[in-house]
Amino acid sequence: MKNKISNFFEDLKKSKKNSLKIYIWLFLIGFSIFILCFLWLFQIIFLGTYYKSYKTEELDKAATDLRQAVTLDTDTIENIAQKRDICIEIYGNNTYVSTISNKGCMEFGNKNFKVKKDFIDSGLLEQHYNLINDKFQNETLIYALKLDKNIYAFINASLEPLDSTITILSNQFIFTTIIVLILSLVIGYFISRKLSKPITKISDEAKKLADGNFSANFKTSSDIYEISELADSLNYAKDELFKTESLKRDLMANVSHDLKTPLTMIKAYAEMVRDITYNNKEKREENLNTIIDETDRLTLLVNDILDLSATQSGNTTLNIEEIDLIELINQVIKRFNILTTKENYHFIFNHPDKVIIKADNKRLYQVIYNLVNNAINYTGDDKKIYINIIEEKHKYKIEIKDTGKGIKKEDIKHIWDKYYHSDKKHKRNNYGTGLGLSIVKNILQTHNFKYGVTSSNKGSTFYFEILKDN
């Protein structure tokens, strides 16, 4: 027991003054003190006032009972007096009924009793009196009322002295206060510890996460709903941060690879031209064309990185204008004519007669170009790419479909990520940089266009929707 008390105070010393534990502990102690003060006021200080108010109310209720009584016989009056713990005297018309007992009530038997005489002579219907009973030397409350023309009722109740009662209650309350305060200190400490311990643990794990330690675990045994929710939210945030960090590393590795490869090729072929093929026109032209191709690839990569950065930063300003969507898609298809001629790719474009929409022409061109480019890279051996504009009641749905092997279900939610590949290995696209779908996602989100992808073992369909009144 001694060790527990020692540990109790040692733990308090270690706690910071503004810690949650101290705040909860002090709040519970303060609340206990407030309740004790409240009880002290109403049980000790205001006890006499409350007692007097209660007796006055009983006199009023007895007066009401008398007024509503059918007959004022002895039994009726006795019942009312016993029910309210009071004394009643009925006087008038040669009638005299009294419930005087040994309760300390004031006797009205004397016809010349001053209160009785004064009230009868006053002509009032009712009157309250507060007197000292000479017989018992205690305070007595009297309620005099006129029931009928010559019938009067005098109701009175004795106020018992409360000094001894208050003294007993005061002494008892001192012990009660000491016990309650001790219990508040101990119980408050354990409650505050129970509440603050899981939060302190979560805070320590959050510091680990802030330092880049993704092994931080926010799991908690607390059965408090809000704390469990906080732990679950932080675990989710940790997982998302880990994914982001992994994607960041992958991005750096892949961008470095994509930058390094064309730069190496450019240098190698430039040195070849300088040292070997500068006199051979055919070889020199071939090497220079390779240098130009690699430079174009490098330029494409840099432009995609810049575009992605611009759309993600939110600094992109859209230039919304009316666009002929059919003409825009035909322009994109025309860009890939070389694939139709040299590699037998087929672009099947299905569309209504006329489609006019509102969007940023340059950005929407990027979206369609990147989606078509993605379809080219992953279509099947038939080398077919389908582009469909489907007109619905309130919107146009644009689909770009390939005929490849499709995307695994678990990979679909990741395909919009930069450089994401299901095998987690860098894989250079034939005609792209690996950033195309991320650029598509950000541009469509900026336009508030709904987008998505469906996939099966017969191919994948990327789509987005444009409202007609957009």
C-alpha positions in Angstrom: 0.0 0.0 0.0 2.8 2.4 0.9 4.5 1.7 -2.5 1.3 2.4 -4.3 0.9 5.8 -2.6 4.5 6.5 -3.3 4.0 5.6 -7.0 0.9 7.8 -7.0 2.7 10.9 -6.0 5.8 10.1 -8.1 3.6 9.8 -11.1 2.0 13.2 -10.4 5.4 14.8 -10.1 6.4 13.5 -13.5 3.2 14.8 -15.1 3.4 18.2 -16.7 1.3 21.0 -15.2 -0.8 21.5 -18.4 -1.1 17.8 -19.2 -4.4 16.2 -20.0 -4.0 13.9 -16.9 -3.7 16.9 -14.5 -6.5 18.8 -16.2 -8.9 15.8 -15.9 -7.8 15.1 -12.3 -8.2 18.8 -11.2 -11.6 19.0 -13.0 -12.9 15.9 -11.1 -11.6 17.3 -7.8 -13.1 20.7 -8.5 -16.4 19.1 -9.4 -16.5 17.1 -6.2 -15.8 20.3 -4.2 -18.6 22.1 -6.0 -21.0 19.3 -5.2 -20.0 19.3 -1.5 -20.4 23.1 -1.3 -23.8 22.8 -2.9 -24.8 20.1 -0.4 -23.5 22.2 2.5 -25.6 25.2 1.5 -28.8 23.2 1.1 -28.3 20.7 3.9 -26.9 23.0 6.6 -27.2 26.7 5.7 -30.7 26.7 4.1 -32.1 23.8 6.1 -34.1 26.1 8.4 -35.4 28.2 5.5 -36.5 25.1 3.6 -38.2 23.6 6.7 -40.2 26.7 7.3 -41.2 26.9 3.6 -42.3 23.3 3.7 -44.5 23.8 6.7 -46.0 27.0 5.2 -46.9 25.0 2.1 -48.5 22.3 4.2 -50.7 25.0 6.0 -51.8 26.2 2.5 -52.7 22.7 1.4 -54.6 22.1 4.6 -56.6 25.3 4.0 -57.5 24.1 0.5 -58.6 20.7 1.9 -60.9 22.5 4.4 -62.4 24.7 1.7 -63.1 21.6 -0.5 -64.5 19.5 2.4 -68.2 18.6 2.1 -68.7 18.5 5.8 -66.6 19.9 8.6 -67.1 17.1 11.2 -64.5 16.0 13.6 -63.4 13.0 11.6 -62.8 15.1 8.4 -60.8 17.7 10.3 -58.8 15.0 12.2 -57.9 13.3 8.9 -56.7 16.6 7.3 -54.6 17.4 10.4 -53.0 14.0 10.5 -52.3 14.0 6.8 -50.5 17.4 7.0 -49.0 16.9 10.5 -50.7 20.1 11.8 -53.3 21.3 14.2 -56.7 22.8 13.3 -59.4 24.6 15.2 -62.8 25.3 13.7 -64.8 28.1 15.5 -68.1 29.8 15.0 -71.9 29.3 15.0 -71.6 27.6 18.4 -69.3 25.1 16.7 -65.9 24.3 18.2 -63.7 21.5 16.9 -60.0 21.2 17.8 -57.2 18.8 16.9 -54.9 20.1 19.6 -52.5 17.3 20.5 -49.1 17.0 22.1 -47.3 18.1 18.9 -46.5 21.5 20.3 -49.4 23.2 18.6 -50.8 26.5 19.9 -54.1 26.3 21.7 -57.0 28.6 20.6 -59.5 27.5 23.2 -59.6 31.0 24.9 -62.2 33.1 23.2 -60.2 36.2 24.0 -57.1 34.8 22.5 -55.5 37.8 20.7 -54.9 36.2 17.3 -58.4 34.8 17.1 -60.0 38.0 18.2 -57.9 40.2 15.9 -58.6 38.1 12.8 -62.4 37.8 13.5 -62.6 41.6 14.1 -60.5 42.4 11.0 -63.1 41.1 8.5 -60.3 39.5 6.4 -60.8 36.3 4.5 -57.3 34.9 5.4 -54.2 35.9 7.2 -50.8 34.4 8.0 -49.2 34.8 11.5 -45.8 34.0 12.9 -45.7 33.7 16.7 -43.7 32.3 19.6 -45.5 29.6 21.5 -45.2 30.5 25.2 -45.9 27.0 26.3 -43.2 25.3 24.2 -41.0 28.3 23.5 -40.9 27.5 19.8 -41.8 29.3 16.6 -45.3 28.6 15.4 -46.9 29.3 12.0 -50.6 30.2 12.0 -52.9 30.4 9.0 -56.3 32.0 9.8 -59.1 31.8 7.3 -62.8 32.5 7.1 -64.7 29.4 5.7 -68.2 30.7 5.9 -70.2 33.7 7.2 -69.5 32.9 10.9 -67.1 30.0 10.6 -63.4 30.4 11.0 -60.5 28.0 10.8 -57.2 28.5 12.6 -54.5 26.2 11.3 -51.1 26.1 13.0 -47.9 24.1 12.8 -45.0 24.1 15.2 -41.4 24.6 13.9 -39.2 22.2 15.8 -35.9 23.6 16.9 -33.2 22.5 14.3 -30.1 23.6 16.2 -29.2 20.1 17.4 -30.1 18.6 14.0 -27.9 21.1 12.2 -25.0 20.4 14.6 -25.3 16.7 14.0 -25.5 17.2 10.2 -22.5 19.6 10.3 -20.3 17.1 12.2 -21.4 14.3 9.9 -20.8 16.5 6.9 -17.2 17.2 7.9 -16.4 13.5 7.9 -18.3 13.0 4.6 -16.3 15.9 3.0 -13.0 14.4 4.0 -14.0 10.9 2.7 -15.4 12.4 -0.6 -12.2 14.5 -1.2 -9.9 11.5 -0.6 -12.0 9.4 -2.9 -12.0 12.2 -5.5 -8.2 12.4 -5.3 -7.7 8.7 -5.8 -10.6 7.9 -8.2 -10.0 11.1 -10.1 -6.3 10.1 -10.6 -7.2 6.7 -11.9 -9.9 8.0 -14.2 -7.6 10.7 -15.6 -4.8 8.1 -16.0 -7.2 5.8 -17.9 -8.3 8.6 -20.2 -4.8 10.1 -20.8 -2.7 7.0 -21.1 -4.0 5.9 -24.5 -3.8 9.5 -25.8 -0.2 9.8 -24.5 0.7 6.6 -26.2 -0.9 7.8 -29.5 1.1 11.1 -29.1 4.4 9.2 -28.7 3.6 7.0 -31.8 2.7 10.2 -33.7 6.2 11.6 -33.0 7.7 8.5 -34.4 5.6 8.9 -37.5 6.7 12.6 -37.8 10.3 11.4 -37.8 9.5 9.1 -40.8 9.2 5.9 -38.8 6.4 4.1 -40.4 6.5 1.2 -37.9 4.5 3.4 -35.5 1.5 1.6 -34.3 -1.6 3.5 -33.1 -3.4 0.4 -31.9 -5.1 1.0 -28.5 -7.0 -1.2 -26.0 -9.1 1.8 -24.9 -12.9 1.1 -25.1 -13.6 4.9 -25.5 -15.2 5.4 -28.9 -13.5 8.7 -29.7 -10.0 7.4 -28.8 -10.5 4.3 -30.8 -11.7 6.4 -33.8 -8.6 8.6 -33.4 -6.3 5.5 -33.4 -8.0 4.1 -36.5 -7.8 7.4 -38.3 -4.1 7.8 -37.5 -3.4 4.2 -38.6 -5.1 4.9 -41.8 -3.1 8.2 -42.2 0.1 6.2 -41.5 -0.7 3.7 -44.2 -1.6 6.4 -46.7 1.6 8.3 -45.9 3.6 5.1 -46.3 2.0 4.6 -49.7 2.8 8.2 -50.6 6.4 7.8 -49.5 6.7 4.6 -51.5 5.3 6.3 -54.5 7.7 9.2 -54.0 10.7 6.9 -53.9 9.4 5.0 -56.9 8.8 8.3 -58.7 12.3 9.5 -58.0 13.8 6.2 -59.1 11.8 6.0 -62.2 12.3 9.6 -63.2 16.0 9.2 -62.5 16.0 6.2 -64.7 14.1 7.9 -67.5 16.4 10.9 -67.4 19.5 8.8 -67.2 18.7 6.6 -70.2 18.2 9.3 -72.9 21.1 11.3 -71.5 23.3 8.3 -71.7 22.1 7.6 -75.3 22.6 11.2 -76.3 26.1 11.3 -75.0 27.1 8.0 -76.5 25.8 8.8 -80.0 27.2 12.3 -79.9 30.6 10.9 -79.0 30.2 8.3 -81.8 29.4 11.1 -84.3 32.4 13.1 -83.1 34.9 10.2 -83.0 33.7 7.6 -85.6 30.9 8.5 -88.0 31.6 12.2 -88.7 32.9 11.3 -92.2 30.2 8.8 -93.0 27.1 10.7 -93.9 24.6 7.8 -93.7 25.9 6.7 -90.2 26.1 10.2 -89.0 22.5 11.0 -90.0 21.4 7.8 -88.3 23.2 8.6 -85.1 21.9 12.2 -85.1 18.3 11.0 -85.6 18.8 8.8 -82.5 20.0 11.8 -80.6 16.9 13.8 -81.7 14.6 10.9 -80.8 16.1 10.7 -77.3 15.9 14.5 -76.9 12.3 14.4 -77.8 11.7 11.6 -75.2 13.5 13.7 -72.6 11.5 16.8 -73.5 8.3 14.8 -73.2 9.2 13.5 -69.8 10.1 17.0 -68.5 6.9 18.5 -69.9 4.8 15.7 -68.2 6.5 16.3 -64.9 5.9 20.1 -65.2 2.2 19.5 -66.2 1.7 17.1 -63.3 3.3 19.5 -60.9 1.1 22.4 -62.2 -2.2 20.5 -61.9 -1.4 19.1 -58.4 -0.3 22.5 -57.1 -3.8 24.0 -57.8 -2.2 26.9 -59.6 -3.6 25.9 -63.0 -6.1 28.4 -64.4 -8.7 26.8 -66.7 -9.6 28.6 -69.9 -13.2 27.4 -70.3 -14.5 27.7 -73.8 -16.9 26.0 -76.3 -15.2 23.0 -77.9 -16.1 20.7 -80.8 -15.3 17.4 -79.1 -15.4 15.4 -82.3 -12.9 17.6 -84.0 -10.6 17.6 -80.9 -10.5 13.8 -80.8 -9.8 13.6 -84.5 -6.8 15.9 -83.9 -5.6 13.5 -81.3 -6.0 10.5 -83.6 -4.2 12.3 -86.3 -1.2 12.6 -84.0 -0.9 8.8 -84.1 -1.2 8.4 -87.9 2.4 7.1 -88.0 1.3 4.1 -85.9 -1.6 3.5 -88.3 0.8 3.6 -91.3 3.9 1.8 -89.9 2.5 -0.6 -87.2 -1.1 -1.2 -88.4 -2.8 0.3 -85.4 -6.6 0.8 -85.9 -8.5 3.6 -84.2 -12.3 3.1 -84.2 -14.1 6.3 -83.4 -17.9 6.2 -82.7 -19.7 9.4 -82.0 -23.0 11.4 -82.6 -23.3 13.9 -85.4 -22.4 16.9 -83.2 -20.9 17.3 -79.7 -20.3 20.8 -78.4 -19.0 21.0 -74.8 -17.4 23.6 -72.5 -13.9 22.9 -71.2 -10.3 23.9 -71.3 -9.3 22.9 -74.9 -5.5 22.4 -74.1 -6.1 20.4 -71.0 -8.9 18.2 -72.4 -6.6 17.5 -75.4 -4.0 16.3 -72.9 -6.6 14.0 -71.3 -7.6 12.4 -74.5 -4.1 12.1 -75.8 -2.8 10.4 -72.6 -5.8 8.0 -72.5 -5.3 7.1 -76.2 -1.6 6.7 -75.7 -2.3 4.4 -72.7 -4.6 2.3 -74.8 -2.0 2.0 -77.5 0.6 0.7 -75.0 -1.7 -2.0 -73.5 -4.1 -3.0 -76.4 -4.1 -6.6 -77.7 -2.5 -8.2 -80.7 -5.3 -6.9 -82.9 -3.9 -3.3 -82.2 -7.4 -1.9 -82.0 -8.3 1.2 -79.9 -12.0 2.1 -79.6 -13.0 5.8 -78.9 -16.7 6.2 -78.1 -18.8 9.3 -77.4 -22.1 8.2 -75.8 -24.8 10.8 -75.6 -27.1 10.5 -72.6 -29.9 12.7 -71.4 -27.9 15.2 -69.4 -24.3 14.3 -70.3 -21.8 12.9 -72.7 -19.7 9.8 -71.7 -16.3 9.5 -73.4 -14.8 6.0 -73.5 -11.3 5.0 -74.6 -11.1 1.2 -74.8 -8.2 -1.3 -75.5 -8.4 -5.0 -76.2 -5.6 -6.1 -73.9 -5.4 -8.5 -70.9 -7.1 -6.0 -68.6 -6.2 -4.8 -65.1 -6.3 -6.9 -61.9 -9.1 -5.9 -59.6 -6.7 -5.1 -56.7 -4.6 -2.9 -59.1 -7.5 -0.7 -60.4 -7.5 1.7 -57.5 -3.7 2.4 -57.9 -3.5 2.9 -61.7 -4.0 6.7 -61.3 -0.8 6.8 -59.2 2.4 8.1 -60.7 4.5 5.3 -62.2 2.3 2.6 -60.6 2.8 -0.9 -62.0 1.3 -4.1 -60.7 4.6 -5.9 -60.7 6.2 -3.0 -58.8 9.0 -2.8 -61.3 9.9 0.0 -63.6 8.6 -0.6 -67.0 9.0 2.0 -69.8 6.0 2.5 -71.9 6.5 2.3 -75.6 5.0 5.8 -76.2 4.9 7.7 -72.9 6.5 8.5 -69.6 4.4 6.7 -66.9 2.8 10.0 -65.7 0.0 10.1 -68.2 -2.9 8.8 -66.0 -1.8 11.0 -63.1 -2.1 14.0 -65.3 -5.5 12.8 -66.6 -6.8 12.4 -63.0 -5.7 15.9 -62.0 -7.1 17.6 -65.1 -10.4 15.8 -64.8 -10.6 16.7 -61.0 -9.9 20.3 -61.8 -12.8 20.3 -64.3 -15.0 18.4 -61.8 -15.6 15.7 -64.4 -16.5 12.2 -63.1 -14.1 9.6 -64.3 -13.2 5.9 -63.8 -12.1 2.7 -65.4 -13.7 -0.8 -65.9 -11.7 -3.8 -66.9 -12.0 -7.5 -67.8 -9.8 -10.1 -69.4 -10.9 -8.7 -72.8 -9.6 -5.2 -72.2 -9.9 -2.0 -70.2 -12.2 1.0 -70.7 -11.2 4.4 -69.3 -14.0 6.9 -69.3 -15.0 10.4 -68.1 -18.3 12.3 -68.2 -19.2 15.9 -69.2 -22.5 17.4 -68.4 -24.3 19.0 -71.3 -25.0 22.3 -69.5 -21.4 22.4 -68.2 
